[in-house]
Structures are given as structure tokens and as C-alpha cells.
């Protein structure tokens, strides 16, 4: 197929994420992705600032991951996980149990972040059902969150400013405290937590779990909030027995400067979800980890089994790549790299703050955000970035970069300078 035919068929027949079929945004055909570069069909090369939606932490086609995939493909590409186990799944689970906060020790594999969160919520509901507490059907969360696109995960996304507001009539109704500002590391303000505590106390007997993205709210607004907030949430959960679910899909594996964002607050959740960078962005895989208390609570119930079992659960190819990605991360100087990226993002994005088109500039780990005063024109922005030789995909009022950890300073500068110019003239 010629590139023009590919584009034509794509435009007429294929849905892209969050995209109209009548007036679609521009779509760029990519032929090859290698290191931190995307190679377009027309020969242009773009420095990637998105890590494929925050997943490709080692860059693309890393030889170690390619090799792990090829070796596993020669042995066993997939087998059902019901009644069968295999080395890649066990080796990956043992790595996850070792590297995540201590009490998390039971692992459920699934194939996407949304399903991992769905499973976490199901675990929480089943835990309480097993105890005979049938009233606990509510989840408590905060505004500004994003947890996925399936129905229960949509029900804990921001109901007003999030992507799924239109479904509110058909979604389960849960409890929302205000956005947990202030910004990361800033002076703590009790008032931000009071509303959360009041809501929890007023509904204590109905709440199964609190669900939060630790310290960084991603697709709901790219906001950073104080770890102290998370510490206090943990304290309230300890006091009341309500479970704490940490959604580390976006933040896990070093993105915020610690291996998991919960570490900023020094807390461990009862249930934790990981995905995205779990396989270095190469394969689709996610996992939900739980404490023995949660897992055994579920198993002591009337039904005793956790009622979930995807066809591609613990896919060996994905598990083998995830093991290789974790080993690669752990043997690399990723902390130094992420810290250097944070410093450069702070320095090079800071000048945007002077523009009257810009509301805020912030950076944490390998995340740099410029929030504009008005929503940006996505199509125009996308064209601008491609012309500048970078891949950045803004949304709403957010122009942000989450580059691979292996991005060299010169390439990062290309990205930050393009973002600076875009934010000053947001089209
Ligand atoms: N949770 C968080 C915090 C996310 O950022 C995302 C995706 O961006 C998800 C869940 C959903 O993951 P997936 O897109 O793999 O279903």
C-alpha cells in the first residue's frame, strides 16, 4: 500500500484514541521507531517527547527488549493461564513483589491499565463482600483524576472536567473530594485535606476503597500534589479499615524520580496498579498487586475465588519483555538520568512563565508541563510540533513532555524550545 492509500483507508475506517470520524485530527504515518526518534513515512524524523503515552522509558526498539521478545517467541508465545503457569510470569511476579512497597505480595496480570484498575476495584468490592459488608459499594477519590476508559474506571475519573463526563448518567455514582492541591513540595495547607476527611467520615460505612494516583494526576490535568496529602489519606485508611488503591499506571517505574510515586510519601497501599512502562512500552501488559490481607480476605469469602480471568492473562511474550525492561531499568543510572531531565525541564521551561498565554509551568521527574490560559488548538499545535521535528501531543490547556529516560540533553532542548514557542503562541 502506498502512504497516501494507508492514510486514506485509515481516515475512512479506523478509529484513533479520542478522535472524531467526521473531522479527524491529522494522523502521521510512522514507519520506524528507534531510540528516541520516530521516523515518518515521508522521511522526516521526530524526537519523541511522549514516550508513547508515558510508557517507552528506554526509547524504542531497545536491543535488550527486542532480544527478550525474540527469544521468548521461539519457546512459547502464549498459553492459557488457567491451570497452567510458566517461568516468565513467575519471574516477573517475583520482581514486582521485590520492588514494590513491602506488603504487596499477590499479583494479578492483565493486559491494560484500565483492566488493572478494574481488577483493583473488583478486589476491593470482593474483599468487603467476603466479610459480609454488602453496604460498602462506594469508592472515594478526588477530582482531577484519570483511571481509564472502562466503565468502573470511568466512574472514578473527574465527572465534570474529565473525558467521560457525558457518561455520568450511566456510571456508578462515587464520592469526589476536591483536587488535592497545593503543588508538590509546597507548604502544606490543612484545608485541602479537610474536605476529603469530611467526605470519608460522613460515608465511612459505605466506602470500600479510596483510589488515587499518587502525587501526580496525569491525564486528568497533569497536576502534582503534596505527598503529605497521600500520607494523611493512608492514616485515615489505617484508622477506618478502608482500603487504599494506588494507581501507579502512569507514575510507576521511575517517572516521578522515585521507583514508585508512593515512595515520595513513604506509604504502601493495600492494592497497587502498574502498566505502561512495565514492559518499557513494548508490549501490552499491566498488573494489580495486593497485600496478603486483601487476597486472603477475598479467599476466605463464600465464593473464595477472585472473579476475573482475561484470555491473555500473563502473556509470556509480554512477561519476558517486562522482566528484561525491569532488569534494564535497575541496571541503568535511571535516578541520575531522571533527575538531570527534571533539572533541564525546570530550567528550560521556566521562561514560559513570563508569557501572558501561560498559567503555570511545572516539572517533576521526567514530566514537564506548561499549562496555558486557554485551550490549545490541537490540530494546529500538532502540525507546529512536527514542523519543529518533535513529537508532542497537547490536550486541553496542557502542553507537556514525558520523554524517554535515555533522552540526551540536546534532544531534550529541541523539545523544550518547541514547547516554549508553542506555549507563547498557542495558536
Ligand atoms: N490509570 C492511569 C493513571 C493512567 O494514566 C491510565 C492511562 O493513561 C490508565 C489508568 C489506563 O491505562 P490504559 O490506557 O493502559 O488502559
Boltz pocket constraint, residues with backbone or C-beta under 6 A from the ligand:
constraints:
  - pocket:
      binder: B
      contacts: [[A, 53], [A, 111], [A, 112], [A, 113], [A, 114], [A, 115], [A, 117], [A, 146], [A, 147], [A, 148], [A, 149], [A, 213], [A, 218], [A, 219], [A, 247], [A, 248], [A, 249], [A, 250], [A, 275], [A, 276]]
      max_distance: 6.0
